[in-house]
Amino acid sequence: MMTSDHYFAKADLEGISERIQSGQPLQFDQKQVEQVATTIASVNPEKGVRLFVYGYVAIIIAVIVGAIYLIVRFVLR
C-alpha cells in the first residue's frame, strides 16, 4: 500500500519495482510509516460495509421491481 502512486512519483515507483524484482528489501522513512499506520487506524470500515450493503439491497430491489414490471407488462396481458 505504501508503494502506490499516492505516496510516490512514477519514476520512484519504477525504481521500487526494480528493487522488488531483484529481491532487494525496501526502505521506508519511519515518519511515513507512522503516518500511514495512523491513517489506516482512523479508517472506519463499518461505514464502507454499510454503504456496500445499502447499494446491494438497492440493486436487488431494482431487479425485483423490474422483473415484476416485465411480468405484468408482457405476461399478464
mmCIF file of the N, C-alpha and C atoms, coordinates in Angstrom:
data_MODEL
# 
_entry.id   MODEL 
# 
loop_
_atom_site.group_PDB 
_atom_site.id 
_atom_site.type_symbol 
_atom_site.label_atom_id 
_atom_site.label_alt_id 
_atom_site.label_comp_id 
_atom_site.label_asym_id 
_atom_site.label_entity_id 
_atom_site.label_seq_id 
_atom_site.pdbx_PDB_ins_code 
_atom_site.Cartn_x 
_atom_site.Cartn_y 
_atom_site.Cartn_z 
_atom_site.occupancy 
_atom_site.B_iso_or_equiv 
_atom_site.pdbx_formal_charge 
_atom_site.auth_seq_id 
_atom_site.auth_comp_id 
_atom_site.auth_asym_id 
_atom_site.auth_atom_id 
_atom_site.pdbx_PDB_model_num 
ATOM 1   N N  . MET A 1 1  ? 0.817   -1.176  0.000   1.00 0.00 ? 1  MET A N  1 
ATOM 2   C CA . MET A 1 1  ? 0.000   0.000   0.000   1.00 0.00 ? 1  MET A CA 1 
ATOM 3   C C  . MET A 1 1  ? 0.871   1.253   0.000   1.00 0.00 ? 1  MET A C  1 
ATOM 4   N N  . MET A 1 2  ? 1.952   1.198   0.708   1.00 0.00 ? 2  MET A N  1 
ATOM 5   C CA . MET A 1 2  ? 2.820   2.372   0.751   1.00 0.00 ? 2  MET A CA 1 
ATOM 6   C C  . MET A 1 2  ? 3.560   2.579   -0.562  1.00 0.00 ? 2  MET A C  1 
ATOM 7   N N  . THR A 1 3  ? 3.618   1.565   -1.387  1.00 0.00 ? 3  THR A N  1 
ATOM 8   C CA . THR A 1 3  ? 4.293   1.707   -2.676  1.00 0.00 ? 3  THR A CA 1 
ATOM 9   C C  . THR A 1 3  ? 3.270   1.958   -3.772  1.00 0.00 ? 3  THR A C  1 
ATOM 10  N N  . SER A 1 4  ? 2.441   2.964   -3.568  1.00 0.00 ? 4  SER A N  1 
ATOM 11  C CA . SER A 1 4  ? 1.433   3.322   -4.559  1.00 0.00 ? 4  SER A CA 1 
ATOM 12  C C  . SER A 1 4  ? 1.701   4.731   -5.075  1.00 0.00 ? 4  SER A C  1 
ATOM 13  N N  . ASP A 1 5  ? 0.979   5.112   -6.109  1.00 0.00 ? 5  ASP A N  1 
ATOM 14  C CA . ASP A 1 5  ? 1.182   6.440   -6.675  1.00 0.00 ? 5  ASP A CA 1 
ATOM 15  C C  . ASP A 1 5  ? 0.639   7.540   -5.768  1.00 0.00 ? 5  ASP A C  1 
ATOM 16  N N  . HIS A 1 6  ? -0.007  7.162   -4.687  1.00 0.00 ? 6  HIS A N  1 
ATOM 17  C CA . HIS A 1 6  ? -0.462  8.147   -3.710  1.00 0.00 ? 6  HIS A CA 1 
ATOM 18  C C  . HIS A 1 6  ? 0.731   8.725   -2.940  1.00 0.00 ? 6  HIS A C  1 
ATOM 19  N N  . TYR A 1 7  ? 1.766   7.935   -2.777  1.00 0.00 ? 7  TYR A N  1 
ATOM 20  C CA . TYR A 1 7  ? 2.924   8.355   -1.993  1.00 0.00 ? 7  TYR A CA 1 
ATOM 21  C C  . TYR A 1 7  ? 4.170   8.617   -2.834  1.00 0.00 ? 7  TYR A C  1 
ATOM 22  N N  . PHE A 1 8  ? 4.255   8.027   -4.030  1.00 0.00 ? 8  PHE A N  1 
ATOM 23  C CA . PHE A 1 8  ? 5.470   8.135   -4.836  1.00 0.00 ? 8  PHE A CA 1 
ATOM 24  C C  . PHE A 1 8  ? 5.153   8.565   -6.260  1.00 0.00 ? 8  PHE A C  1 
ATOM 25  N N  . ALA A 1 9  ? 6.123   9.222   -6.894  1.00 0.00 ? 9  ALA A N  1 
ATOM 26  C CA . ALA A 1 9  ? 6.007   9.586   -8.305  1.00 0.00 ? 9  ALA A CA 1 
ATOM 27  C C  . ALA A 1 9  ? 6.255   8.343   -9.159  1.00 0.00 ? 9  ALA A C  1 
ATOM 28  N N  . LYS A 1 10 ? 5.915   8.432   -10.449 1.00 0.00 ? 10 LYS A N  1 
ATOM 29  C CA . LYS A 1 10 ? 6.056   7.284   -11.348 1.00 0.00 ? 10 LYS A CA 1 
ATOM 30  C C  . LYS A 1 10 ? 7.501   6.823   -11.437 1.00 0.00 ? 10 LYS A C  1 
ATOM 31  N N  . ALA A 1 11 ? 8.431   7.758   -11.502 1.00 0.00 ? 11 ALA A N  1 
ATOM 32  C CA . ALA A 1 11 ? 9.851   7.386   -11.579 1.00 0.00 ? 11 ALA A CA 1 
ATOM 33  C C  . ALA A 1 11 ? 10.285  6.636   -10.323 1.00 0.00 ? 11 ALA A C  1 
ATOM 34  N N  . ASP A 1 12 ? 9.814   7.083   -9.169  1.00 0.00 ? 12 ASP A N  1 
ATOM 35  C CA . ASP A 1 12 ? 10.134  6.387   -7.919  1.00 0.00 ? 12 ASP A CA 1 
ATOM 36  C C  . ASP A 1 12 ? 9.531   4.993   -7.898  1.00 0.00 ? 12 ASP A C  1 
ATOM 37  N N  . LEU A 1 13 ? 8.311   4.867   -8.406  1.00 0.00 ? 13 LEU A N  1 
ATOM 38  C CA . LEU A 1 13 ? 7.655   3.560   -8.438  1.00 0.00 ? 13 LEU A CA 1 
ATOM 39  C C  . LEU A 1 13 ? 8.398   2.580   -9.336  1.00 0.00 ? 13 LEU A C  1 
ATOM 40  N N  . GLU A 1 14 ? 8.958   3.081   -10.439 1.00 0.00 ? 14 GLU A N  1 
ATOM 41  C CA . GLU A 1 14 ? 9.735   2.200   -11.315 1.00 0.00 ? 14 GLU A CA 1 
ATOM 42  C C  . GLU A 1 14 ? 10.993  1.712   -10.605 1.00 0.00 ? 14 GLU A C  1 
ATOM 43  N N  . GLY A 1 15 ? 11.633  2.586   -9.829  1.00 0.00 ? 15 GLY A N  1 
ATOM 44  C CA . GLY A 1 15 ? 12.793  2.176   -9.035  1.00 0.00 ? 15 GLY A CA 1 
ATOM 45  C C  . GLY A 1 15 ? 12.421  1.156   -7.979  1.00 0.00 ? 15 GLY A C  1 
ATOM 46  N N  . ILE A 1 16 ? 11.282  1.358   -7.333  1.00 0.00 ? 16 ILE A N  1 
ATOM 47  C CA . ILE A 1 16 ? 10.793  0.405   -6.329  1.00 0.00 ? 16 ILE A CA 1 
ATOM 48  C C  . ILE A 1 16 ? 10.527  -0.941  -6.987  1.00 0.00 ? 16 ILE A C  1 
ATOM 49  N N  . SER A 1 17 ? 9.915   -0.908  -8.162  1.00 0.00 ? 17 SER A N  1 
ATOM 50  C CA . SER A 1 17 ? 9.628   -2.145  -8.889  1.00 0.00 ? 17 SER A CA 1 
ATOM 51  C C  . SER A 1 17 ? 10.909  -2.908  -9.204  1.00 0.00 ? 17 SER A C  1 
ATOM 52  N N  . GLU A 1 18 ? 11.929  -2.205  -9.645  1.00 0.00 ? 18 GLU A N  1 
ATOM 53  C CA . GLU A 1 18 ? 13.216  -2.854  -9.948  1.00 0.00 ? 18 GLU A CA 1 
ATOM 54  C C  . GLU A 1 18 ? 13.814  -3.482  -8.701  1.00 0.00 ? 18 GLU A C  1 
ATOM 55  N N  . ARG A 1 19 ? 13.738  -2.772  -7.565  1.00 0.00 ? 19 ARG A N  1 
ATOM 56  C CA . ARG A 1 19 ? 14.277  -3.323  -6.304  1.00 0.00 ? 19 ARG A CA 1 
ATOM 57  C C  . ARG A 1 19 ? 13.532  -4.594  -5.909  1.00 0.00 ? 19 ARG A C  1 
ATOM 58  N N  . ILE A 1 20 ? 12.203  -4.572  -6.017  1.00 0.00 ? 20 ILE A N  1 
ATOM 59  C CA . ILE A 1 20 ? 11.416  -5.743  -5.635  1.00 0.00 ? 20 ILE A CA 1 
ATOM 60  C C  . ILE A 1 20 ? 11.724  -6.919  -6.548  1.00 0.00 ? 20 ILE A C  1 
ATOM 61  N N  . GLN A 1 21 ? 11.811  -6.660  -7.853  1.00 0.00 ? 21 GLN A N  1 
ATOM 62  C CA . GLN A 1 21 ? 12.073  -7.733  -8.810  1.00 0.00 ? 21 GLN A CA 1 
ATOM 63  C C  . GLN A 1 21 ? 13.463  -8.330  -8.628  1.00 0.00 ? 21 GLN A C  1 
ATOM 64  N N  . SER A 1 22 ? 14.411  -7.519  -8.158  1.00 0.00 ? 22 SER A N  1 
ATOM 65  C CA . SER A 1 22 ? 15.766  -8.042  -7.950  1.00 0.00 ? 22 SER A CA 1 
ATOM 66  C C  . SER A 1 22 ? 15.922  -8.670  -6.570  1.00 0.00 ? 22 SER A C  1 
ATOM 67  N N  . GLY A 1 23 ? 14.865  -8.624  -5.746  1.00 0.00 ? 23 GLY A N  1 
ATOM 68  C CA . GLY A 1 23 ? 14.904  -9.277  -4.438  1.00 0.00 ? 23 GLY A CA 1 
ATOM 69  C C  . GLY A 1 23 ? 15.467  -8.412  -3.330  1.00 0.00 ? 23 GLY A C  1 
ATOM 70  N N  . GLN A 1 24 ? 15.686  -7.138  -3.574  1.00 0.00 ? 24 GLN A N  1 
ATOM 71  C CA . GLN A 1 24 ? 16.220  -6.251  -2.549  1.00 0.00 ? 24 GLN A CA 1 
ATOM 72  C C  . GLN A 1 24 ? 15.095  -5.755  -1.649  1.00 0.00 ? 24 GLN A C  1 
ATOM 73  N N  . PRO A 1 25 ? 15.379  -5.563  -0.366  1.00 0.00 ? 25 PRO A N  1 
ATOM 74  C CA . PRO A 1 25 ? 14.332  -5.071  0.541   1.00 0.00 ? 25 PRO A CA 1 
ATOM 75  C C  . PRO A 1 25 ? 14.080  -3.580  0.317   1.00 0.00 ? 25 PRO A C  1 
ATOM 76  N N  . LEU A 1 26 ? 12.877  -3.155  0.666   1.00 0.00 ? 26 LEU A N  1 
ATOM 77  C CA . LEU A 1 26 ? 12.530  -1.742  0.556   1.00 0.00 ? 26 LEU A CA 1 
ATOM 78  C C  . LEU A 1 26 ? 12.793  -1.041  1.884   1.00 0.00 ? 26 LEU A C  1 
ATOM 79  N N  . GLN A 1 27 ? 13.236  0.198   1.806   1.00 0.00 ? 27 GLN A N  1 
ATOM 80  C CA . GLN A 1 27 ? 13.499  1.010   2.993   1.00 0.00 ? 27 GLN A CA 1 
ATOM 81  C C  . GLN A 1 27 ? 12.469  2.136   3.031   1.00 0.00 ? 27 GLN A C  1 
ATOM 82  N N  . PHE A 1 28 ? 11.777  2.282   4.147   1.00 0.00 ? 28 PHE A N  1 
ATOM 83  C CA . PHE A 1 28 ? 10.774  3.325   4.294   1.00 0.00 ? 28 PHE A CA 1 
ATOM 84  C C  . PHE A 1 28 ? 11.174  4.272   5.406   1.00 0.00 ? 28 PHE A C  1 
ATOM 85  N N  . ASP A 1 29 ? 10.809  5.539   5.247   1.00 0.00 ? 29 ASP A N  1 
ATOM 86  C CA . ASP A 1 29 ? 11.020  6.551   6.273   1.00 0.00 ? 29 ASP A CA 1 
ATOM 87  C C  . ASP A 1 29 ? 10.076  6.253   7.439   1.00 0.00 ? 29 ASP A C  1 
ATOM 88  N N  . GLN A 1 30 ? 10.604  6.222   8.653   1.00 0.00 ? 30 GLN A N  1 
ATOM 89  C CA . GLN A 1 30 ? 9.797   5.861   9.823   1.00 0.00 ? 30 GLN A CA 1 
ATOM 90  C C  . GLN A 1 30 ? 8.622   6.825   10.006  1.00 0.00 ? 30 GLN A C  1 
ATOM 91  N N  . LYS A 1 31 ? 8.819   8.095   9.721   1.00 0.00 ? 31 LYS A N  1 
ATOM 92  C CA . LYS A 1 31 ? 7.738   9.077   9.844   1.00 0.00 ? 31 LYS A CA 1 
ATOM 93  C C  . LYS A 1 31 ? 6.607   8.754   8.869   1.00 0.00 ? 31 LYS A C  1 
ATOM 94  N N  . GLN A 1 32 ? 6.972   8.349   7.653   1.00 0.00 ? 32 GLN A N  1 
ATOM 95  C CA . GLN A 1 32 ? 5.975   7.995   6.650   1.00 0.00 ? 32 GLN A CA 1 
ATOM 96  C C  . GLN A 1 32 ? 5.213   6.736   7.067   1.00 0.00 ? 32 GLN A C  1 
ATOM 97  N N  . VAL A 1 33 ? 5.904   5.766   7.626   1.00 0.00 ? 33 VAL A N  1 
ATOM 98  C CA . VAL A 1 33 ? 5.253   4.536   8.092   1.00 0.00 ? 33 VAL A CA 1 
ATOM 99  C C  . VAL A 1 33 ? 4.252   4.862   9.194   1.00 0.00 ? 33 VAL A C  1 
ATOM 100 N N  . GLU A 1 34 ? 4.642   5.724   10.125  1.00 0.00 ? 34 GLU A N  1 
ATOM 101 C CA . GLU A 1 34 ? 3.736   6.112   11.207  1.00 0.00 ? 34 GLU A CA 1 
ATOM 102 C C  . GLU A 1 34 ? 2.515   6.856   10.667  1.00 0.00 ? 34 GLU A C  1 
ATOM 103 N N  . GLN A 1 35 ? 2.726   7.703   9.655   1.00 0.00 ? 35 GLN A N  1 
ATOM 104 C CA . GLN A 1 35 ? 1.613   8.445   9.064   1.00 0.00 ? 35 GLN A CA 1 
ATOM 105 C C  . GLN A 1 35 ? 0.616   7.495   8.405   1.00 0.00 ? 35 GLN A C  1 
ATOM 106 N N  . VAL A 1 36 ? 1.106   6.516   7.661   1.00 0.00 ? 36 VAL A N  1 
ATOM 107 C CA . VAL A 1 36 ? 0.219   5.542   7.009   1.00 0.00 ? 36 VAL A CA 1 
ATOM 108 C C  . VAL A 1 36 ? -0.500  4.703   8.059   1.00 0.00 ? 36 VAL A C  1 
ATOM 109 N N  . ALA A 1 37 ? 0.212   4.290   9.109   1.00 0.00 ? 37 ALA A N  1 
ATOM 110 C CA . ALA A 1 37 ? -0.408  3.492   10.162  1.00 0.00 ? 37 ALA A CA 1 
ATOM 111 C C  . ALA A 1 37 ? -1.519  4.273   10.858  1.00 0.00 ? 37 ALA A C  1 
ATOM 112 N N  . THR A 1 38 ? -1.298  5.558   11.099  1.00 0.00 ? 38 THR A N  1 
ATOM 113 C CA . THR A 1 38 ? -2.322  6.402   11.720  1.00 0.00 ? 38 THR A CA 1 
ATOM 114 C C  . THR A 1 38 ? -3.536  6.541   10.815  1.00 0.00 ? 38 THR A C  1 
ATOM 115 N N  . THR A 1 39 ? -3.293  6.713   9.528   1.00 0.00 ? 39 THR A N  1 
ATOM 116 C CA . THR A 1 39 ? -4.394  6.829   8.568   1.00 0.00 ? 39 THR A CA 1 
ATOM 117 C C  . THR A 1 39 ? -5.218  5.557   8.530   1.00 0.00 ? 39 THR A C  1 
ATOM 118 N N  . ILE A 1 40 ? -4.550  4.412   8.497   1.00 0.00 ? 40 ILE A N  1 
ATOM 119 C CA . ILE A 1 40 ? -5.257  3.124   8.452   1.00 0.00 ? 40 ILE A CA 1 
ATOM 120 C C  . ILE A 1 40 ? -6.054  2.906   9.731   1.00 0.00 ? 40 ILE A C  1 
ATOM 121 N N  . ALA A 1 41 ? -5.465  3.273   10.862  1.00 0.00 ? 41 ALA A N  1 
ATOM 122 C CA . ALA A 1 41 ? -6.154  3.080   12.138  1.00 0.00 ? 41 ALA A CA 1 
ATOM 123 C C  . ALA A 1 41 ? -7.385  3.965   12.265  1.00 0.00 ? 41 ALA A C  1 
ATOM 124 N N  . SER A 1 42 ? -7.381  5.118   11.595  1.00 0.00 ? 42 SER A N  1 
ATOM 125 C CA . SER A 1 42 ? -8.503  6.042   11.728  1.00 0.00 ? 42 SER A CA 1 
ATOM 126 C C  . SER A 1 42 ? -9.634  5.750   10.750  1.00 0.00 ? 42 SER A C  1 
ATOM 127 N N  . VAL A 1 43 ? -9.438  4.818   9.819   1.00 0.00 ? 43 VAL A N  1 
ATOM 128 C CA . VAL A 1 43 ? -10.482 4.486   8.843   1.00 0.00 ? 43 VAL A CA 1 
ATOM 129 C C  . VAL A 1 43 ? -11.595 3.714   9.537   1.00 0.00 ? 43 VAL A C  1 
ATOM 130 N N  . ASN A 1 44 ? -12.828 4.072   9.217   1.00 0.00 ? 44 ASN A N  1 
ATOM 131 C CA . ASN A 1 44 ? -13.994 3.403   9.796   1.00 0.00 ? 44 ASN A CA 1 
ATOM 132 C C  . ASN A 1 44 ? -14.518 2.373   8.798   1.00 0.00 ? 44 ASN A C  1 
ATOM 133 N N  . PRO A 1 45 ? -14.162 1.096   8.970   1.00 0.00 ? 45 PRO A N  1 
ATOM 134 C CA . PRO A 1 45 ? -14.592 0.086   7.991   1.00 0.00 ? 45 PRO A CA 1 
ATOM 135 C C  . PRO A 1 45 ? -16.096 -0.150  8.006   1.00 0.00 ? 45 PRO A C  1 
ATOM 136 N N  . GLU A 1 46 ? -16.753 0.141   9.125   1.00 0.00 ? 46 GLU A N  1 
ATOM 137 C CA . GLU A 1 46 ? -18.195 -0.082  9.197   1.00 0.00 ? 46 GLU A CA 1 
ATOM 138 C C  . GLU A 1 46 ? -18.938 0.784   8.187   1.00 0.00 ? 46 GLU A C  1 
ATOM 139 N N  . LYS A 1 47 ? -18.460 1.999   7.953   1.00 0.00 ? 47 LYS A N  1 
ATOM 140 C CA . LYS A 1 47 ? -19.124 2.894   7.004   1.00 0.00 ? 47 LYS A CA 1 
ATOM 141 C C  . LYS A 1 47 ? -19.066 2.309   5.590   1.00 0.00 ? 47 LYS A C  1 
ATOM 142 N N  . GLY A 1 48 ? -17.917 1.787   5.198   1.00 0.00 ? 48 GLY A N  1 
ATOM 143 C CA . GLY A 1 48 ? -17.784 1.185   3.873   1.00 0.00 ? 48 GLY A CA 1 
ATOM 144 C C  . GLY A 1 48 ? -18.657 -0.045  3.714   1.00 0.00 ? 48 GLY A C  1 
ATOM 145 N N  . VAL A 1 49 ? -18.707 -0.864  4.744   1.00 0.00 ? 49 VAL A N  1 
ATOM 146 C CA . VAL A 1 49 ? -19.542 -2.068  4.698   1.00 0.00 ? 49 VAL A CA 1 
ATOM 147 C C  . VAL A 1 49 ? -21.008 -1.677  4.626   1.00 0.00 ? 49 VAL A C  1 
ATOM 148 N N  . ARG A 1 50 ? -21.384 -0.679  5.398   1.00 0.00 ? 50 ARG A N  1 
ATOM 149 C CA . ARG A 1 50 ? -22.774 -0.221  5.402   1.00 0.00 ? 50 ARG A CA 1 
ATOM 150 C C  . ARG A 1 50 ? -23.182 0.290   4.019   1.00 0.00 ? 50 ARG A C  1 
ATOM 151 N N  . LEU A 1 51 ? -22.316 1.079   3.390   1.00 0.00 ? 51 LEU A N  1 
ATOM 152 C CA . LEU A 1 51 ? -22.624 1.582   2.050   1.00 0.00 ? 51 LEU A CA 1 
ATOM 153 C C  . LEU A 1 51 ? -22.725 0.444   1.036   1.00 0.00 ? 51 LEU A C  1 
ATOM 154 N N  . PHE A 1 52 ? -21.857 -0.559  1.162   1.00 0.00 ? 52 PHE A N  1 
ATOM 155 C CA . PHE A 1 52 ? -21.909 -1.708  0.272   1.00 0.00 ? 52 PHE A CA 1 
ATOM 156 C C  . PHE A 1 52 ? -23.231 -2.448  0.426   1.00 0.00 ? 52 PHE A C  1 
ATOM 157 N N  . VAL A 1 53 ? -23.656 -2.683  1.660   1.00 0.00 ? 53 VAL A N  1 
ATOM 158 C CA . VAL A 1 53 ? -24.894 -3.411  1.907   1.00 0.00 ? 53 VAL A CA 1 
ATOM 159 C C  . VAL A 1 53 ? -26.086 -2.624  1.374   1.00 0.00 ? 53 VAL A C  1 
ATOM 160 N N  . TYR A 1 54 ? -26.119 -1.317  1.622   1.00 0.00 ? 54 TYR A N  1 
ATOM 161 C CA . TYR A 1 54 ? -27.219 -0.496  1.105   1.00 0.00 ? 54 TYR A CA 1 
ATOM 162 C C  . TYR A 1 54 ? -27.253 -0.524  -0.418  1.00 0.00 ? 54 TYR A C  1 
ATOM 163 N N  . GLY A 1 55 ? -26.113 -0.427  -1.046  1.00 0.00 ? 55 GLY A N  1 
ATOM 164 C CA . GLY A 1 55 ? -26.062 -0.487  -2.506  1.00 0.00 ? 55 GLY A CA 1 
ATOM 165 C C  . GLY A 1 55 ? -26.531 -1.829  -3.030  1.00 0.00 ? 55 GLY A C  1 
ATOM 166 N N  . TYR A 1 56 ? -26.109 -2.896  -2.389  1.00 0.00 ? 56 TYR A N  1 
ATOM 167 C CA . TYR A 1 56 ? -26.511 -4.240  -2.797  1.00 0.00 ? 56 TYR A CA 1 
ATOM 168 C C  . TYR A 1 56 ? -28.021 -4.412  -2.668  1.00 0.00 ? 56 TYR A C  1 
ATOM 169 N N  . VAL A 1 57 ? -28.578 -3.970  -1.548  1.00 0.00 ? 57 VAL A N  1 
ATOM 170 C CA . VAL A 1 57 ? -30.023 -4.073  -1.336  1.00 0.00 ? 57 VAL A CA 1 
ATOM 171 C C  . VAL A 1 57 ? -30.768 -3.236  -2.376  1.00 0.00 ? 57 VAL A C  1 
ATOM 172 N N  . ALA A 1 58 ? -30.262 -2.053  -2.688  1.00 0.00 ? 58 ALA A N  1 
ATOM 173 C CA . ALA A 1 58 ? -30.913 -1.202  -3.696  1.00 0.00 ? 58 ALA A CA 1 
ATOM 174 C C  . ALA A 1 58 ? -30.919 -1.888  -5.061  1.00 0.00 ? 58 ALA A C  1 
ATOM 175 N N  . ILE A 1 59 ? -29.832 -2.546  -5.418  1.00 0.00 ? 59 ILE A N  1 
ATOM 176 C CA . ILE A 1 59 ? -29.767 -3.248  -6.700  1.00 0.00 ? 59 ILE A CA 1 
ATOM 177 C C  . ILE A 1 59 ? -30.757 -4.413  -6.718  1.00 0.00 ? 59 ILE A C  1 
ATOM 178 N N  . ILE A 1 60 ? -30.824 -5.172  -5.636  1.00 0.00 ? 60 ILE A N  1 
ATOM 179 C CA . ILE A 1 60 ? -31.760 -6.302  -5.558  1.00 0.00 ? 60 ILE A CA 1 
ATOM 180 C C  . ILE A 1 60 ? -33.200 -5.799  -5.681  1.00 0.00 ? 60 ILE A C  1 
ATOM 181 N N  . ILE A 1 61 ? -33.518 -4.713  -4.997  1.00 0.00 ? 61 ILE A N  1 
ATOM 182 C CA . ILE A 1 61 ? -34.875 -4.157  -5.081  1.00 0.00 ? 61 ILE A CA 1 
ATOM 183 C C  . ILE A 1 61 ? -35.175 -3.709  -6.506  1.00 0.00 ? 61 ILE A C  1 
ATOM 184 N N  . ALA A 1 62 ? -34.213 -3.059  -7.155  1.00 0.00 ? 62 ALA A N  1 
ATOM 185 C CA . ALA A 1 62 ? -34.418 -2.608  -8.537  1.00 0.00 ? 62 ALA A CA 1 
ATOM 186 C C  . ALA A 1 62 ? -34.656 -3.793  -9.465  1.00 0.00 ? 62 ALA A C  1 
ATOM 187 N N  . VAL A 1 63 ? -33.934 -4.886  -9.275  1.00 0.00 ? 63 VAL A N  1 
ATOM 188 C CA . VAL A 1 63 ? -34.111 -6.077  -10.107 1.00 0.00 ? 63 VAL A CA 1 
ATOM 189 C C  . VAL A 1 63 ? -35.500 -6.675  -9.874  1.00 0.00 ? 63 VAL A C  1 
ATOM 190 N N  . ILE A 1 64 ? -35.917 -6.751  -8.624  1.00 0.00 ? 64 ILE A N  1 
ATOM 191 C CA . ILE A 1 64 ? -37.236 -7.308  -8.315  1.00 0.00 ? 64 ILE A CA 1 
ATOM 192 C C  . ILE A 1 64 ? -38.338 -6.445  -8.918  1.00 0.00 ? 64 ILE A C  1 
ATOM 193 N N  . VAL A 1 65 ? -38.248 -5.137  -8.754  1.00 0.00 ? 65 VAL A N  1 
ATOM 194 C CA . VAL A 1 65 ? -39.246 -4.228  -9.309  1.00 0.00 ? 65 VAL A CA 1 
ATOM 195 C C  . VAL A 1 65 ? -39.259 -4.334  -10.833 1.00 0.00 ? 65 VAL A C  1 
ATOM 196 N N  . GLY A 1 66 ? -38.088 -4.399  -11.437 1.00 0.00 ? 66 GLY A N  1 
ATOM 197 C CA . GLY A 1 66 ? -38.009 -4.549  -12.892 1.00 0.00 ? 66 GLY A CA 1 
ATOM 198 C C  . GLY A 1 66 ? -38.629 -5.849  -13.365 1.00 0.00 ? 66 GLY A C  1 
ATOM 199 N N  . ALA A 1 67 ? -38.391 -6.928  -12.637 1.00 0.00 ? 67 ALA A N  1 
ATOM 200 C CA . ALA A 1 67 ? -38.966 -8.223  -13.006 1.00 0.00 ? 67 ALA A CA 1 
ATOM 201 C C  . ALA A 1 67 ? -40.483 -8.199  -12.882 1.00 0.00 ? 67 ALA A C  1 
ATOM 202 N N  . ILE A 1 68 ? -40.982 -7.612  -11.811 1.00 0.00 ? 68 ILE A N  1 
ATOM 203 C CA . ILE A 1 68 ? -42.434 -7.505  -11.639 1.00 0.00 ? 68 ILE A CA 1 
ATOM 204 C C  . ILE A 1 68 ? -43.038 -6.686  -12.773 1.00 0.00 ? 68 ILE A C  1 
ATOM 205 N N  . TYR A 1 69 ? -42.401 -5.584  -13.119 1.00 0.00 ? 69 TYR A N  1 
ATOM 206 C CA . TYR A 1 69 ? -42.886 -4.748  -14.219 1.00 0.00 ? 69 TYR A CA 1 
ATOM 207 C C  . TYR A 1 69 ? -42.949 -5.532  -15.525 1.00 0.00 ? 69 TYR A C  1 
ATOM 208 N N  . LEU A 1 70 ? -41.876 -6.264  -15.828 1.00 0.00 ? 70 LEU A N  1 
ATOM 209 C CA . LEU A 1 70 ? -41.848 -7.035  -17.071 1.00 0.00 ? 70 LEU A CA 1 
ATOM 210 C C  . LEU A 1 70 ? -42.896 -8.137  -17.084 1.00 0.00 ? 70 LEU A C  1 
ATOM 211 N N  . ILE A 1 71 ? -43.095 -8.788  -15.954 1.00 0.00 ? 71 ILE A N  1 
ATOM 212 C CA . ILE A 1 71 ? -44.117 -9.835  -15.864 1.00 0.00 ? 71 ILE A CA 1 
ATOM 213 C C  . ILE A 1 71 ? -45.498 -9.248  -16.076 1.00 0.00 ? 71 ILE A C  1 
ATOM 214 N N  . VAL A 1 72 ? -45.790 -8.157  -15.418 1.00 0.00 ? 72 VAL A N  1 
ATOM 215 C CA . VAL A 1 72 ? -47.101 -7.513  -15.563 1.00 0.00 ? 72 VAL A CA 1 
ATOM 216 C C  . VAL A 1 72 ? -47.276 -6.995  -16.984 1.00 0.00 ? 72 VAL A C  1 
ATOM 217 N N  . ARG A 1 73 ? -46.265 -6.426  -17.549 1.00 0.00 ? 73 ARG A N  1 
ATOM 218 C CA . ARG A 1 73 ? -46.351 -5.809  -18.875 1.00 0.00 ? 73 ARG A CA 1 
ATOM 219 C C  . ARG A 1 73 ? -46.505 -6.839  -19.996 1.00 0.00 ? 73 ARG A C  1 
ATOM 220 N N  . PHE A 1 74 ? -45.735 -7.919  -19.944 1.00 0.00 ? 74 PHE A N  1 
ATOM 221 C CA . PHE A 1 74 ? -45.709 -8.838  -21.092 1.00 0.00 ? 74 PHE A CA 1 
ATOM 222 C C  . PHE A 1 74 ? -46.415 -10.180 -20.853 1.00 0.00 ? 74 PHE A C  1 
ATOM 223 N N  . VAL A 1 75 ? -46.491 -10.648 -19.646 1.00 0.00 ? 75 VAL A N  1 
ATOM 224 C CA . VAL A 1 75 ? -47.065 -11.972 -19.400 1.00 0.00 ? 75 VAL A CA 1 
ATOM 225 C C  . VAL A 1 75 ? -48.540 -11.867 -19.049 1.00 0.00 ? 75 VAL A C  1 
ATOM 226 N N  . LEU A 1 76 ? -48.923 -10.920 -18.247 1.00 0.00 ? 76 LEU A N  1 
ATOM 227 C CA . LEU A 1 76 ? -50.284 -10.832 -17.766 1.00 0.00 ? 76 LEU A CA 1 
ATOM 228 C C  . LEU A 1 76 ? -51.142 -9.906  -18.628 1.00 0.00 ? 76 LEU A C  1 
ATOM 229 N N  . ARG A 1 77 ? -50.930 -9.852  -19.897 1.00 0.00 ? 77 ARG A N  1 
ATOM 230 C CA . ARG A 1 77 ? -51.707 -9.004  -20.809 1.00 0.00 ? 77 ARG A CA 1 
ATOM 231 C C  . ARG A 1 77 ? -53.057 -9.576  -21.042 1.00 0.00 ? 77 ARG A C  1 
# 
